[in-house]
Every structure is written in structure tokens, then in C-alpha cells.
Amino acid sequence: MSAQDFKNERAAYARRTIPELIELLASERLRVRFLAEMALRDATNT
């Protein structure tokens, strides 16, 4: 995966709502959980 692909995917997660991101934290896929956690941290400034 290129850096641009990662930026695009991260931006897509940033457009999700906080409840959606919280649901994604339960995913079996590590990548989904990682990106959801990053988006939640960005959304909540933590």
C-alpha cells in the first residue's frame, strides 16, 4: 500500500460518524480497528 492509498483510506474513515467508528472497533480485521481508532482519536482530539 502506498502512502497516498493510506491517506485516502484514513480520510474515508474520518468521514464516518463516531457511533460508526465505535462499531468498527469490534471488527475482526486489525486494519479496520486501527483506522477506526485513528479516526476516533482525530475526532475527539485525544
C-alpha positions in Angstrom: 0.0 0.0 0.0 1.3 3.4 -0.9 1.3 6.4 1.3 -1.4 8.0 -0.8 -3.6 4.9 -0.5 -3.2 5.1 3.3 -4.1 8.8 3.3 -7.2 8.2 1.2 -8.3 5.3 3.4 -7.8 7.4 6.5 -9.8 10.3 5.0 -12.6 7.9 4.3 -12.7 6.8 7.9 -12.6 10.4 9.1 -15.9 11.0 7.3 -17.7 8.3 9.4 -19.7 9.2 12.4 -18.4 8.5 15.9 -21.0 5.7 16.5 -20.0 4.1 13.3 -16.3 4.2 14.3 -17.1 2.7 17.7 -18.8 -0.2 16.0 -15.8 -0.7 13.7 -13.6 -1.2 16.8 -15.2 -4.6 17.2 -14.1 -5.7 13.8 -12.1 -8.9 13.4 -9.8 -7.1 10.9 -6.9 -5.4 12.5 -6.6 -2.8 9.8 -10.2 -1.7 10.3 -9.8 -1.4 14.0 -6.5 0.5 13.6 -8.1 3.0 11.2 -11.2 3.4 13.2 -9.2 4.1 16.3 -7.1 6.7 14.5 -10.3 8.4 13.2 -11.8 8.4 16.7 -8.7 10.0 18.2 -8.7 12.6 15.5 -12.5 13.3 16.0 -12.1 13.6 19.8 -8.7 15.3 19.8 -7.2 12.7 22.0 
